[in-house]
């Protein structure tokens, strides 16, 4: 069982929006920003292993991670097409794209976000 003391990694939940740009033809820019109501939160990360695949005629490394976060009502807003921004040492970032959301440890205690990081992103 995961305790609140295990939540030692600050992460940011981000949602994507599309904005019109100056080009003609209806092309839109994708913009990622902190999700409304869900800012920086504390998480417990469990690395679930990885694999290597071929995408677009190049090798792409893929890492699966489970993020456990404390349940709060506003976290019901998290969508599976959002991502998690994790600050690494040295000030760089890794982005994990959410694939699954599950409630664990009983109702309204913990939320598990299953996400994937690809080294080409």
C-alpha positions as CSV (number, residue, x, y, z in Angstrom):
1,X,0.0,0.0,0.0
2,X,1.3,3.4,-0.9
3,X,1.3,6.0,1.9
4,X,1.2,9.8,1.5
5,X,4.9,9.9,2.5
6,X,5.7,8.0,-0.7
7,X,4.5,10.8,-2.9
8,X,7.9,12.4,-3.3
9,X,8.0,13.5,-7.0
10,X,6.5,16.8,-8.1
11,X,4.9,16.5,-11.6
12,X,2.6,18.7,-13.6
13,X,-0.5,17.5,-15.3
14,X,-0.9,19.2,-18.7
15,X,-3.8,19.4,-21.2
16,X,-3.6,20.3,-24.8
17,X,-5.5,23.0,-26.6
18,X,-5.5,24.1,-30.2
19,X,-5.0,27.7,-31.3
20,X,-5.4,29.3,-34.6
21,X,-2.2,30.5,-36.2
22,X,-1.6,33.2,-38.8
23,X,-1.4,30.7,-41.7
24,X,-4.3,30.4,-44.0
25,X,-6.0,27.0,-44.5
26,X,-7.2,26.3,-41.0
27,X,-3.9,24.9,-39.6
28,X,-3.9,24.9,-35.9
29,X,-1.0,24.9,-33.4
30,X,-1.1,22.4,-30.5
31,X,-0.3,24.1,-27.1
32,X,0.3,22.2,-23.9
33,X,-0.2,24.0,-20.6
34,X,-1.0,23.2,-17.0
35,X,-4.5,21.8,-16.8
36,X,-7.2,24.0,-15.3
37,X,-7.7,23.0,-11.7
38,X,-4.9,20.5,-11.8
39,X,-1.5,22.1,-11.3
40,X,1.7,20.7,-9.8
41,X,1.0,17.6,-7.7
42,X,3.1,15.1,-5.8
43,X,3.3,11.6,-7.2
44,X,4.9,8.2,-6.6
45,X,6.5,6.7,-9.7
46,X,6.9,3.0,-10.5
47,X,8.9,2.2,-13.6
48,X,7.1,-0.7,-15.4
49,X,9.8,-1.5,-18.0
50,X,10.3,-0.5,-21.6
51,X,10.7,-1.7,-25.1
52,X,12.0,-0.6,-28.5
53,X,9.8,-0.2,-31.5
54,X,10.2,0.9,-35.1
55,X,8.2,4.1,-36.0
56,X,8.7,5.9,-39.2
57,X,11.7,3.9,-40.1
58,X,13.6,4.7,-36.9
59,X,14.1,3.0,-33.5
60,X,12.0,4.5,-30.7
61,X,12.5,3.7,-27.0
62,X,9.4,3.5,-25.0
63,X,9.2,3.5,-21.2
64,X,6.0,2.7,-19.2
65,X,5.5,4.4,-15.8
66,X,2.7,4.2,-13.2
67,X,2.1,7.5,-11.4
68,X,0.2,7.2,-8.1
69,X,-1.3,10.4,-6.9
70,X,-3.5,11.3,-3.9
71,X,-7.2,11.4,-4.8
72,X,-8.8,14.9,-4.8
73,X,-12.2,15.7,-6.3
74,X,-10.7,18.0,-8.9
75,X,-8.5,15.2,-10.2
76,X,-11.6,13.6,-11.7
77,X,-11.0,16.2,-14.5
78,X,-7.8,14.4,-15.7
79,X,-8.4,13.0,-19.2
80,X,-6.5,10.1,-20.9
81,X,-5.3,12.4,-23.8
82,X,-3.4,14.6,-21.4
83,X,0.3,14.3,-20.4
84,X,2.5,14.4,-17.3
85,X,5.5,16.8,-17.2
86,X,8.3,15.5,-15.0
87,X,11.3,17.7,-14.2
88,X,14.6,15.8,-14.4
89,X,17.9,16.7,-12.8
90,X,19.6,19.5,-14.7
91,X,16.4,21.3,-15.5
92,X,15.3,19.1,-18.4
93,X,11.9,17.7,-18.8
94,X,10.4,14.3,-19.7
95,X,6.8,14.0,-20.9
96,X,4.7,11.0,-20.2
97,X,1.4,10.6,-22.2
98,X,-1.5,9.2,-20.1
99,X,-2.9,5.9,-21.4
100,X,-5.0,4.8,-18.4
101,X,-6.6,6.2,-15.2
102,X,-7.7,4.0,-12.3
103,X,-8.9,4.4,-8.8
104,X,-7.0,2.2,-6.3
105,X,-6.8,1.5,-2.6
106,X,-10.6,1.8,-2.3
107,X,-12.8,4.6,-3.5
108,X,-11.4,8.1,-3.3
109,X,-7.9,7.3,-1.9
110,X,-5.4,7.0,-4.7
111,X,-5.4,7.5,-8.4
112,X,-3.1,5.5,-10.7
113,X,-2.1,7.2,-14.0
114,X,-0.5,4.8,-16.5
115,X,1.7,6.7,-18.9
116,X,4.3,6.2,-21.6
117,X,7.4,8.2,-22.5
118,X,8.9,7.9,-25.9
119,X,12.5,9.0,-26.4
120,X,11.7,10.6,-29.8
121,X,9.4,13.2,-28.2
